[in-house]
């Protein structure tokens, strides 16, 4: 699975460094939620974050958008 998180800030109210800190926090929160719910609501035997990539920043119309893509590996056993 891949989980994507996007974060948007207005250029006038932020710097790229502040945006990076917010996106790192977003990635950490997503990874923590995945680790805490390691069975995906009892649909998988286990799952864990495998890779985290950061995307952007993209600027347009007075806003900065930065994203994170987290690859999640999960194991399923079918009978």
N, C-alpha and C positions, 0 to 999 in steps of 0.2 A: 504494500500500500504506500501511497505517498500523501502526506498531509501538507497542505500549503497554507501559510499564514501571511497576510499582507498588512502593512502598517502605513498609514497615510498621515502626513503632517503638513500644515501650511508652511511655506518657505519663510514667510515673515516672522514666524514664531519659533523657529527651530534652527539648529545647525546640523550638519551631517553627523557630527560626533554624538549629539543627543539622540538623533534618529537611530544610529547604530546601537547605542545602549538600550533603547526601547525595543529594538528588534531582537537583540540578544536575550533580553528578558522574556519576550514573546516565545522565542525558541525554547528557552529553559522551561517555561510554563507548559508548553505543549509536550515536551519530552517527559516532564514530571507526571503529567496526566496519563500519558501512555504507560509509563512504568508503574503507576499506581493501579491502573486498570489493565493489568497484563493479560487478562483472558478476553478482552474485548466484549464485555458483558456476557461471558460464558459461551461465546461462539468460537473461540480459538483455544487451543491448549496453552499457548503462551504467545506473547509478542514483545518486541523490544525495538527501540530506535536503532537503526543501523548506520545511517548517514545523514548529515545535516549540511545543506548548501544554502548560502545566502545569495539573494538575487537583487540586483539594482545597486544604487538608487536610480529611479527614473524621475525626471522632473517634467512637469507640464501643468499649465494653467495655474501657476502659483502654488503647487503642492509638490512634495517629495513623497515617493512611494518606494518602500523597500520591502522585500519579502524573504521568507524562509521556506525551504522545501525539506521536509523530514521524511526519509525513507524508513518505513516500518516493516520489519520482517515478522511474520506470524506462522505458526505451525497449526495445521488442522489435521485431525485424524478422522477419517470417514469409515463407517462400518458397512 
